[in-house]
Amino acid sequence: MNVPKLPRRHPMAFGITYWGPLPDTRDMHVQWDGPGSGLYLHAANPESATVPGMRIAHESARGTYDTLRQAESALAAFIAAGAG
């Protein structure tokens, strides 16, 4: 399987991390709120968004993740699913 290159990682306080912008989008980002959290899709940069992100329900990334590595693996699978 060809693993896609992840978008730029943006670490924030309290273990929150977001990546973006996603490939082939203008400004979409994905956020992970830390251990035990799922991935959330944002239409814009989460730091300046005025609405909450939407929980990703696609089978490639709908779980919860305890580590950054797990969250990044799910994000890579989500991106790969959209690239096909």
TIDRENRO-399854 format. One record per residue (C-alpha): residue number from 1; x, y, z. Coordinates in steps of 0.02 Angstrom, whole numbers. Last residue first. Example, Ala and Ser with C-alpha at 12.3 -4.5 7.8 and 13.67 -1.06 7.14 Angstrom:
(2; (684; -53; 357))
(1; (615; -225; 390))
***
This chain:
(84; (-439; 327; -237))
(83; (-372; 485; -157))
(82; (-511; 493; -28))
(81; (-470; 321; 43))
(80; (-286; 367; 49))
(79; (-325; 524; 149))
(78; (-427; 424; 274))
(77; (-292; 289; 286))
(76; (-159; 423; 319))
(75; (-272; 502; 451))
(74; (-295; 333; 535))
(73; (-107; 307; 539))
(72; (-84; 483; 607))
(71; (-208; 450; 748))
(70; (-121; 287; 793))
(69; (50; 373; 796))
(68; (-19; 515; 902))
(67; (-74; 389; 1030))
(66; (-235; 331; 1112))
(65; (-347; 336; 959))
(64; (-535; 326; 941))
(63; (-616; 248; 790))
(62; (-696; 321; 633))
(61; (-540; 335; 526))
(60; (-543; 216; 378))
(59; (-726; 169; 406))
(58; (-781; 347; 367))
(57; (-872; 426; 514))
(56; (-756; 574; 542))
(55; (-826; 680; 683))
(54; (-875; 852; 618))
(53; (-775; 1002; 676))
(52; (-848; 1137; 785))
(51; (-901; 1305; 713))
(50; (-814; 1473; 723))
(49; (-648; 1408; 658))
(48; (-491; 1512; 689))
(47; (-380; 1383; 776))
(46; (-471; 1240; 689))
(45; (-411; 1301; 517))
(44; (-558; 1284; 399))
(43; (-688; 1155; 344))
(42; (-643; 1052; 496))
(41; (-644; 862; 503))
(40; (-633; 781; 674))
(39; (-532; 627; 720))
(38; (-575; 522; 872))
(37; (-519; 545; 1050))
(36; (-455; 424; 1182))
(35; (-285; 507; 1195))
(34; (-278; 682; 1118))
(33; (-401; 802; 1038))
(32; (-367; 748; 859))
(31; (-402; 878; 724))
(30; (-416; 862; 535))
(29; (-401; 1014; 422))
(28; (-486; 1081; 266))
(27; (-414; 1242; 192))
(26; (-423; 1242; 2))
(25; (-429; 1057; -24))
(24; (-334; 940; -141))
(23; (-226; 872; -1))
(22; (-282; 918; 175))
(21; (-232; 1087; 245))
(20; (-187; 1028; 363))
(19; (-155; 927; 517))
(18; (-217; 956; 694))
(17; (-150; 907; 863))
(16; (-221; 924; 1039))
(15; (-104; 858; 1174))
(14; (-155; 987; 1305))
(13; (-93; 1136; 1203))
(12; (-73; 1132; 1014))
(11; (31; 1032; 891))
(10; (12; 1078; 706))
(9; (61; 937; 588))
(8; (84; 978; 403))
(7; (-14; 866; 287))
(6; (27; 681; 287))
(5; (115; 602; 140))
(4; (11; 459; 74))
(3; (57; 278; 113))
(2; (65; 171; -45))
(1; (0; 0; 0))
***
